């Protein structure tokens, strides 16, 4: 583990134990990585749609700060939870958007910078979320691997640390989950 990973892990534990100063020190260390994760989500949007990274990061950060009771294992665990939070923000918004009866092709979410997603993309995101939920119910570990790798942007090593399994098992679960999700999401 690098010194920055160790520092983040130590600050997470201090924060969990009620040290507010640890949160102040933690914020600049994790913000850029949270921004990178959010940007990864946004890159998946089709061209021409505006989904602002900063709005997603800020909303995710607010929700993460409210989770002080989490027993943070390490830096990778924090970013795994952050990825899950971002996914839920996007899926909740997509569900809200598809339920709207009016509003044209786009619908704005009132985050700091605004969050705009196409109705087509919202339906895809909801379908992926539903398929991932089904996968996780039938095969919990591969479902968690998808969440950590795809949504969290973690590599095999980081995911194996969080799940406490080998990198080989992570890779096997990843291949299985991709095939399962492909089958579920394919038309016909």
Buried (B, 14 or more C-beta within 10 A) or exposed (E): EEEEBEBBBBBBBBBBEEBEEBBEBBEEBBEEBBBEBBBBBBEEBEEEBBBBBBBBBBBBBEBBEEEEEBEBBBBBBBBBBBBBBBBBBBBEBBEEBBEEEEEEEEBEBEBEBEBBBBBEBBEBBBEBBEBBEBBBEEBEBBBBBBBBBBBBBBEBEBBBBBBEBEBEBBBBBBEBBBEBBEEBEEEE
